[in-house]
Structures are given as C-alpha cells and as structure tokens.
Amino acid sequence: MPADLAVLGLGPMALPAARAATAAGVHTVAFVPDARTAAGLNAGRPPVDGSLTAPALRRMVAGGFRAASDPGVLSRVRTALICAPTPPDDRGAPDLDAVRAAATALAPRLRPRTLVVLESTVPPGTTEGVLRPVLERGSGLRAGRDFQLAYAPGRAEPVGPGGHAGVPRVIGGLTPDCTEAAAAFYGRLTDKVVRARGLREAETVKVLETNAQHVNMALINEMAVFCHELGIDLWDVVRCAEARAPAPGVRRPGPGVAGPDAPVNPGNRLRLVGLARELNERMPGYVTERATTLLNEHGKSARGARILLLGVTHRPELPAPARGPAREVACRLLSLGAQLSFHDPYVSDWRPAGRPVPRADAPYESAAAADLTLLLHHHGTYDLQGLAAKAQLLFDTRGATPAGAAHRL
C-alpha cells in the first residue's frame, strides 16, 4: 500500500517526525537504506541513538508505520521529509553529507506535485543552495513549478498534555505556493502553523533556537565555575532564581552539553555562539578536574581509583550514550589511570572511544565499594537518598541530590 509520507535520513529528529505523522493518521514509511536496520524498526527495535523508546515504536508500527530499504517506496508518496543528521564536521560546521545522500536517493523517484521538506538543522541557504540543485538535477523537475520545496525546523518529542498537536510548527517555502503546500501538510499534525517569510527565515529559526540553548547553557556552566571558586552555593542561587515570577528561564548546569544539535555558526560570524561553544566544551574537563580534586582531598589519587559513573546517556530515560558528555569524562578519567565502571538502566554495553567499561549490575553496592561515584544523569529509577547513604564519596553534576547529601557541581 503506498504511503502518504516518506521520512528520509535516520537522524535524531526522523523517528519523532514519523511518530507525529503516524499519530495524526498519516500513513508513513521511513526510508532506511540498510535492510537490517529497517527490519529491526519493523520488529519494534528502536535505534541506539535514543530518539524513540521501544514502546513508542511498537505503537507506531501498530498504527501503520513501517520502514523500508527499497528506494522504490519514494516514488509513491505525496510528501517527503528529509530529517538527516547534520553533526559538526572538523570545522564545527554542520556536515551536510547525509542531507545530500537523502536528496540523491529521492531525486530520481521524485514525482510532480510532491512536497519535499527539509527538517535537518542547517545553515541558512541550504535548502535552496544545496538541496534544490540535487533534487532538480536528479529528477529533471523544477522546484516551485513541478514540485514544492520547503523548510521546517525539526522538533523533538513534545512535552505537555497537548502532545504533537500542541507543538507549533514553523514552515517557509521557496514560493508562496510551496509555503501553502507545507502549511496544508503540517496542519494535519499540529493545531498551529506559523508561516515564515521564506526558506532562509525558517532555516534561521532553527539556528536561533539551537544557539539560544547553547548560549544559555554556557552562562549557567560558567556560573557553576564562578560560584565554586567563590564558595557560593550555586544550587541555592538557581532555586531562588527559579522562584521569580515570571521565571527568568534559568537553566541548570551539567557535565557538558549534549543533544542532536551542535551550535550553528555560519562563517564563525556569531561571536557569542563561538564563545558559548568554547565554554560548554570545557565542562567535561572541569568535571574531571573537580572529581580528581575530591579524591585528593580524601587522600586518594585518580590513578587506580575505583570510580563509578551513573547515567551515561545524553538525556534522562533515553538510551543514547553516543552524544553525551559521559564519553569524554570517561576518556579523561581512563587517561589518568582510574578504574571505571558504569551503571545506566538504559545501557547494557558501553565503550567510550572503543574502550569497554564494565557495567555495575548493582549500583548501590557498587557505589559503596567505589572510591568515587559520579552522577552524570539522574534517571528516575535512582534512589538518590539511598545512593547518598551508600556511596563513600558522591559527586553530583546535576544538582539532583538533596542539599548536603553529596558534593555538587
């Protein structure tokens, strides 16, 4: 049976996009070139990036979603969403190779009147300057005349009772007709569609959102260092600031910035974004330094110290260790000669930089035996009171433990 929608590029926003469409009753297929990965998705096995939980994927499959490795499915859809990952390259700019690959697969199968939407995080001008030429050359069709081309900032899983329908969607098209075609499609998924003036404006919305997160994180991470140096209780400062009405949008510090979107700084022209990236990238090193200082204060060296890492995923309750700061913290501690173990309810095997770290099956008993327990993420299954009572030395990088129960960032 032909699908209404094809989602291309198995990036961190791809399956959430497919989930939103499936929930709205849109018959959706994910094009996955690897046959084994496609079969795994159809069997209800989610990808390791943690973009979707297994129960959510099983509900999608029950609702009609499927994955396919045959590119022929692309010739039978009305709408194609390109949600390819754009991780930073060696220069820190978004790598567009996966976007090009998805467009190359779609182009020879593109039919007239199809709507093509890019949802990946990209620099302004990418939809028209990179995606459009690939599609036009491969299809022989012209964007804005033979097929519709638009951009919509990708959205992760919704938070709140409104679900997907409560998440406003921004869209911008190559032409006014392209914008209206995209508005008609996204109107099936959400209660509110916001029309940008054009492609570049819509692309820049995602740039602004992504960079605002990194700048805000850089501020609170720098405040964490500042407060520690002056002996100020940062977490009390945050608690008091959050009590203000309206709340000033204070974020919470952590061991490093994680997530699918790196800061986007076209031509390194956004000076504040460059500084924010620099500040955020130093946090794993700072956490390692604080951890070794705590060991020294208790008469122990990092070399040979038994250190338990708790919560190695990049987000609570999702199995996605690859993009989190835990990897760098672990590599730094290993380079100092520490003996690491880890526990995470969502990760059974963990190999930062290819080096296997043994899993602690009993986290509280392991905390009692470890010289230092390092809480990198607070999963809901952790009993922090029990952990604080068991651990010889507990360093909480998330401020999740009660005041006085642990050393906090």
Secondary structure, DSSP 8 states (H G I E B T S, - for coil): ---SEEEES--TTHHHHHHHHHHTT--EEEE-S-HHHHHHHHTT---TT-SS-HHHHHHHHHTT-EEE--GGGGGG-SEEEE-----B-TTSSB--HHHHHHHHHHGGG--TT-EEEE-S---TTHIIIIIHHHHHHHHS--BTTTBEEEE-----S--STTGGGGS-EEEEESSHHHHHHHHHHHTTT-S-EEE-SSHHHHHHHHHHHHHHHHHHHHHHHHHHHHHHHHT--HHHHHHHHHTSSS--------SS--SS-----GGG--HHHHHHHHHHHTHHHHHHHHHHHHHHHTT--STT-EEEEE--SSSTTS---TTSTHHHHHHHHHHTT-EEEEE-TT-S-B-GGG--B-B-SSHHHHHHHSSEEEE----TT--HHHHHHH-SSEEESSS-S-TTSSEE-
